Amino acid sequence: MDDRDWVLIDVETAGLSSPVVVELAAQRMRGWVPQGPAWRRLLNHGPDMNQDRSRVHGLSRALIERDGEAPAQVYREWADYVDGLPLVAFDLPQALHRALQPEWVRLGIAPIGTEGFCALRLAQRLLDPVPVVSGKLQTLRQYYRLPERTPASALGEVETGVDLLGTVLQPLAMRRGLHSWQAVCEHAQAPWYPSRLAFGEFKGRHFREALSDPALHAWLAWLAGSSSPRSASMGRWYLAQLAEPAPEADEALAQVETPAVRGAQGEPVAAEPAQAGVLVFVKPEVDELKALIASARVRLADLEARYTQERHDIDVTQARLFGLLRPHYQQRDRLRLLVSYRRQYLDALVYDGEEAAEAVAQQCEEAWQQSDAEYEQVAFEAAEQKALPEDEARELKSLWRKLVRLFHPDRFAHDAGKLAIFQQLTSEINRARDSGDVQRLREIAQDPNAFLLKQGWGHLDFSDSIEAASLRKLFETLQLQIVLVLDALNELRRDARYELHKLSQERVGYLEEVARTHAQALDEEITALAAESGALSDEIEMLTGRPAPGALL
């Protein structure tokens, strides 16, 4: 790799079904090391910007108009920069096959560079069992504590990719003997599936457990015999790996951590921030694993507490917005029901007679009552949504430090009954987290088994095993959970509701301004619906010779 030149690229697009490239960034590389400055341009094609995409990459129509250049000119400059070298990207199929190549065809531009390897596929293989199938580069940046580069941009993705390649992937590639460009490309392109099964009744299990678990081995054999070519290929791959000697080490991968610090009572407390990078260990001692587990638990607890707090903050803001707009929404929805049922009333009257029409009128009355009851329930729940006091916000971290001690599904992997109980408990914890039900989290954290017995679910052993093999599985499970929570937190922050919450905190009166804008649009819809419902009422009166009955007045 050291003497091979290639180019790491990333793109941002406007639109999803037919991507149009609006930002293009690249970094020339020699081996694992960047060469010279990065390259970045904005492209002005003139189409309207997809608002969802704009929220992700922050490239507004105004910014593109101001700083964007003609696509033909940008691609001429980029061709000079690339100079025919191989192109590499995290998610190369998306960047090259679905974005750039169709655009070159549309613009009549000759292909630029050659196809290299997909860095995402390389990362999936080298970082296993850390789950990177989602391809979210920023999640890996946070997981490995790499520096935050230019946010929300193709340039930022390229800069983060350079960091990940040099800091994390290079040492792992060297360890596996991937010293040449060809070896890296072949490794990235070779068939591969996660060591931990991603679906099915054995979800989360390491496939090598099939060597000692006949049921798991039989399931892999069944998969290999599937009529689906993809499933059969997967099953055959797993069976082939079982037939080979295990690698020298199924490395457990983690960010470099400082040893866990203990408080006066022996409890783990937050350590100093760790340095970026990756730690590979083969046969760690029990004490080393315990220190890593303690540190991972602290990190997971902090992330879960942060997610719960931010999700709750969003719900509070949405509750405030609902309070401001409830009369408009309720009037709009009542009119929608009225229009719908008046249409049905007329159809029933014309084709089935007055008796059938009266039945429709009764249904409309019941639908109104149900809609009003639902609004009352939502209003009641919204009134319960209040910002967490500082003491409760602090309590969240304490709660999650207790709850993260429960994340160890591997302990129950060989007992279907116990695993089902554990999955029920985990689902309940996640439901409470997502709904901001702090009281439920308190109840579970205080005494998990008392909670299980109260639900009639049974009993579980949550004590930590001292065997290195069991501790290693626990450590891997915690790392997997950290990645999943990072993904969830990043998704939460990409939500338009999160953006609304942040802006409402930063600008006095912003939420009221948003509510006025929404109210105006709702009032316009209300006016149109009222006119339509009035016209339908006139038609009913004309046909029957009397006012529309009951709720249809």
N, C-alpha and C positions, 0 to 999 in steps of 0.2 A: 504493500500500500504506500510506503513512504515515498516512492519515486513516481507515483501515478497522479496526474492532474485530472480533476473532475470538478463539477459545479453543483453545489447544493442550491435548490430553488424552492420558492413557494409563491403561490398566487392567491389573490382575493378576487371574488367574482360578484357580479350583480346578477341576480336571478339564480334559480335553482334548476329548472327543467332545461334551460338553454343557457349555460353559464357564459357570461361575457367578462373577460378579464379586465379589472379596473386597477389592480396593483400587481406589480411584478417585482420580485426581489431575488437576488442571487449572491452567492459567495464562492469565489474560486477556492479550491482546496488542493493541497498536495498531501496525499495520504490522509492523516487525521488532522492536519494543521491548516488553518486558513491562510491564504496568500493574498496580501493586499487588502484594500478596502472592499466593503460590500457594495453591491449595485442595487439601486431601487428607483422605479419610476411609477407614476400614475398614468393611466390610459383613459383618454376622454373619447368614448364612442358616441356620446350623445343620447343614449337611451335613458329612460327614467330609472332611478335607483330603486331596487327592491328594498322596502323599508325594513323587513326582517334582517336581510343581509347587512344593511347599513348599520343596524344596531350592533351587529356582531363585530364588524371591522371598522366602524366609525368613519367611513368614507361617505360623506354627504354629497348630494348633487352639487351644492355650491362649492365644496372643496375640489371636486373633480373638475368643475368648470374653471376654477381658478388655477389649479396646479397641474391638471392633466395635460398630456401631450397627444398628438395624433398617433394612433396605434402603429401605422406603418413606420413612422420615425422611431418610435420606441423599440420596435422589433429589429430595426436595422442596427441600432446601438447595442441591443442585447446580443445580437448575432456576433458582433465584434467582440463583446465581452466573453461570450461562451467559447468562441473560436473552435467550434466543432467538437468540444469535449463532451464526455458522458454527463447526463443529467441525473441527479439523485434528488429525491424528495421524500418527506414523510407523507405517506399516501401518494406514491407516484402515479397509480392509475387515475386518481382524481385530478392531480395537477397536470399531468401530461396527456393522458388519453381522453379525459372528459372535458378538459378546459382548453389547453393550449393547441393540441392538434386540430380539433374541430374549428378553432378560431383561425388557425393558419389557412385551413382550407377555405373558410368563408372569406378571408381577406386576400386570398391568392398569394400567400407567402410561402416560400420554400421551407421545409422542415429545418429547425435549428437544433444543433447538437445531436447526440445519439442517446439511446436509452441506457441508463445505468442500472442501479438497483434501488429497490424500495427500502428506505431507511426504517419505515415502520415495521416491515416484515423482519428486518435484521434485529430491531429492538425486541420484537415479540419473542424471537428465538433466544437471544442472549439474556434477556431479563426474566424469562420464565423462572419461577411461577408468579412474578409480579404481573398482573393483568394489564396489558396495553393494547388489547384488541380494539378498544374504542378509538385509538389513534389520536388521543387528545394530548398533544405535545406539552401544553401548559400544565396538565396534571402531572406528567413526569417531571417537569421542571420543579414543581412544588414538592413532589415526593422526594426528589434527590437534592432539594434545597439549592438549586442552581440560581444564579442571579436573575432578577427580573429585567428583561430587556425592553425594547420599544414595544409598548403594549398594543394589543389588538391590531396587528398589522402583519403583512407578509414579511416585512423586514424583521419584525420581532420574532416571528416563527423561525426564520433563517438563523438569526443570532442565537436563539435558544437551541436550535438543532446543532449548531457548531459546538455549543457548550456540552450538550448531551453526548455527542459523538466523541469528543476529545476526553471528557472527564469520566464518563460512565461506560460507553460502549467499547472504546479502544482497549482498556485493560482486560475486559472480558473476551474480546476477540483474540487478543494475544494469548490469553490462557488456553483458548481452544485451538490454537495453532493457525489462526486465520491471518497469515502474514502478507498475503498477496492480494491484489485487486480481484483476481479471478476467484480466489478462495472465498473472499467476502461475498462476491456476487453469487457464487454457487450456493453458499450457505443461506443467503437471503431468499433464493429462489427455490430451494429444495422443499419438498412436501414436509409439512410440520403441523402439529396440533398441540394445544396446551397440555402440560403434564397433569394439571388438575382438570377433570372433566367439567365442561361448562353447562351441561344440561342433563336431563333424564333423572332416573331414580338414584343414580350414584353421583349426582352433581356435587362438585367440591372435592371428590375423592381423587387421590393421586393414582394414575393408571397403573403404576407398578404394584399397588396393593392387590392387583389381580393375581399376583404370584402366590399369595396366601389366602385369597378370598375366592372360592369357586363361583360364587354368585356373580361377582364382578367380572370374572374371566368369562363366564357364560354369556353375560350381557355384551361384552366386547365381541365375542364370537357371533352372537346374534346380529350385532351391528355390521360385522364384516359380511354377513350373508344377506344384507338388506337389498331390496330391489332398487333402491335409490343409489345411483352410482356414487354420489357424494358421500352418503353415509357408509356405503360399503368400503370406499377408499379410506375413510377415517378409521373404521374398525380394523381393516387390514394393516394400517400403519401402526396402530397401537399394538396389535398382536406381534408384528415384526419387531417392534422395539422390545417387547417382552422376551423375545427369543434371543436377543443380543445381551451380552453382559452389560450391567448397569455402568454408566460413565464413572470415571474415577470418583467424581462427586456430583451429586445432584445439588449444585450449589444453592445455598440459601442466600438471597441477595438482600441487602439493606443499605440504607444511607448510613454513612459513617456516624456513629453515635458516641458521645462521651458516656462513660459508665454512669449508671443511674445513681443519683445522689439520694441518700437516706436521711429522713428526719429523725427526731429524737425517739419516736416510737417505732422506727424501722420502716415507716411508710415511704414510698418513692415520691420524690418531689421533682419539679421541673429542673432539668439540667441546663447548662449553658447551651446556646445555639450550636448545632453541629456544623462541621465543615461539609461542603458539597463533596459528593463522590460516591463510591460504592465499596462495600466491604464484602469480600468473598471468603467464606470459611468452609472447611471440609468436616472436621471433627471437633467442634467447639466443646469446651468443658461446660459442665452444668452451670457453674457460677457465671461464666460468660453469657450463656443463654439467658439466665435469669436477669442479668443486668440489661441485656438487649430487650427482653420482654417488658421489664419495668419501664424502660425508656419509651418503647413503642406504645405501651398503655397510656402513658402520660400524653404522648402526641395525639393518639386517637381520641382520648377524652377531650382534649382541647379543641380538636376539630369538630367533634360531635356537639360540644357545647356551643361553638361558634355557629354551626349550622342551625341548631335549635333556636338560638337567640335571633339570628337573622330571619329565619322563617317566621318566627313569632312577630318580629318587627314588621314584616311585610303584611301579615294578617291584620295587625293593628291598623296599618295605613289603609288597607282595603276596607276594613270595618268603618273607618272614618269617612271614606269616599262613599260607601253604601249609605251611610246616614245622611249625607248631603244630597244624594240622588234618589233615595228611595221613593219619594212621591212621584217623580217622573217615570221611573222604571215600573212602578206599580200601575200607574195610569196607562202607560204604554201596553203592558201585558194584559190588562183588563180589556182594552180595546182590541188587541189582537185576538183574544178569545171571542169577543163579541162579533167581530167580523167573520171569524171562522165558523162560528155556530149559526150566524144569520145566513151564511151561504148554505150550510147543511140544512137549515130550516126550510129555505126556499126549495132546495132539491127534494126534500121529503114531502113538502106541500104539493109540489107539481106532480110527482111520480107516485107517491104513496098515500096522500090525503092528509087531512087535518090531524088525525089521531097520531100518526107518525111524526108530524111536525111538532106537536105538543111534547112528545117524548124528547125531541131534540132540545126544545126550550128548557125542559127539566135538566137535561145533561149540562146545558150551559150554566144554569144556576149552580149546580154542584161543582162544576169546574171553577167557577168564580170563587166559591167558598174555599175550595182546596188551594187555589192560588193565593188567596188572602191569608190562609192559615200558614202556608209556606213562607210568605213574607214576614208574618209575625214571628215565626221560628227563626228565620235568618236575622231579623232585627234583634231578637233576644240574644242569639249567639254573638252578634256583633257588639252588643252592649257589654258582653262579658269580656271582650277583647280589650285588654288594657296593657300598656307598656309595663314590662317587668321592672319592679323596683330594683335598686342596686343590690340589695341583699339577696334577692331571688336570682339575679343575674350571676352573682358570685356563687350561689348555691348550685347553679347548673354544672359548673366544673366539678364540684364535689360529687354531685349525682353521677355524672358520666364516669368519673374515676372508679366508682363502684360498679357501674353497669358494664364497663369494658372488661371487667374480670370475667364476665359471662361468655365472651366471644371465644368459644373453643369447640366448634362442631365436630372436629376430628375425634374428640374423645368419645362421641356417640355414633361414629360412622358405622360401627359393626353391629349396632342394635337399632333396628328400624323403629321400634317403639319409642326409645329414648330420643332418637334423632327427630322424630315427628314432634315430640314435646318441645325439644329445643327450638325447632323451626317455628312452632306456635309462639313461643316466648319471644323469639327474635322479631317476628312479625308484629307482635304487640308493642315491643319497644320502638320499632320503626314507626308504627302508627301513631304512638304517643308523641314521638319526636316530630313527625310531620304535621301533626295537628296542634302542637304547642301545649300538649297536656302534661304540664309539669307535675301535677299531683299524681298522675299515673306513673310517671318516671320515679317519683319519690317512693311510691308504694312498692314498685318492683325492686328498686335499689336497696330498700330497707331490709327486705327479707324475700329473696327470689322464690324460695320453696314455699313460703307461706302464700305468696301470690299464686303459684302453680296449684297448690291444694285448693285455694279459694275458687279457682276456675274449674277445678275437677280434672286437671290435666296430668297429675301424678307428681313425681319427685325426681330431681336430678342431682348428681354429685358435681359441685363446681370447684372442688379443691384442685390445686395444681399438682400434677405428677412430677416426681423428681427425675424420672428417666429422661436422658438427653433426647431420645427419639421423640418422645411425647412433647417435650418442651420445644423441640425444633418445629414440630407441626403447629404448635401454638403460636410460635413466633411468625411463621409463614402466614397463618390465619390472620394475625393482627396486621401484618403488612398488606394483605389483600384488602382487609377492611379499611385501612387508611386510604388506599387508592380509591376505593368505592366512595368513601365520604368526600374525598377531594373532588371527585367527578361530580357528585351531587351538589357540593357547594359551588362549584364553577357553573353548573347548569342553573342553579338558583340565581346566581349573579348575572346570568345572561337574560333572565326573565324580565320582560317589560315592567312587571309589577315591582321588581327590585329597583329598577331605575326610577320609577315613580316614588318609591319610598325614600331613596337617597336624595332626590331633588326636593322632596317635600321637607326633608330635614335641613337642607342647605338654604332654601329660599322661603322666607316668611310669606304666607299667603299663596304658595304655589298650588297646594292641593285644592284650595277654593277656586283658583283660576282654572284648573283642569276640570273641576266639577261644573263650572259655568259653561265651559266649552261643550262638555258632554250633555248638559241640560239643554242647551240650544239645539243640538242635533236631535235629542229625544223629543223636544217640543215640536220640531218640524215633522217628525214621524207621527207624533200624536195628532197633529192637525190633519195629516193625510188620512190616518186611520179613522178619525172622527167623521171626516167627510164621507169616506167609504161606508162606514156603518150607518150613517144617516141615509145615504142613498138606498142601502139594502132595506132599512126600516120603511122608507117610503114605498118600496116595491112590495113589501109584505102587506102594508096597509091597503095598497091599491088592489092586491089580489084577494084579500080577505074582507075588505070593507071595514076593518076595525084596526085599532093600534096594535102593534106587535105585542103579544102577550108576555106577562111576567118579566123576566130579566131582559127580554128583548126590547123593552121600551127604551 
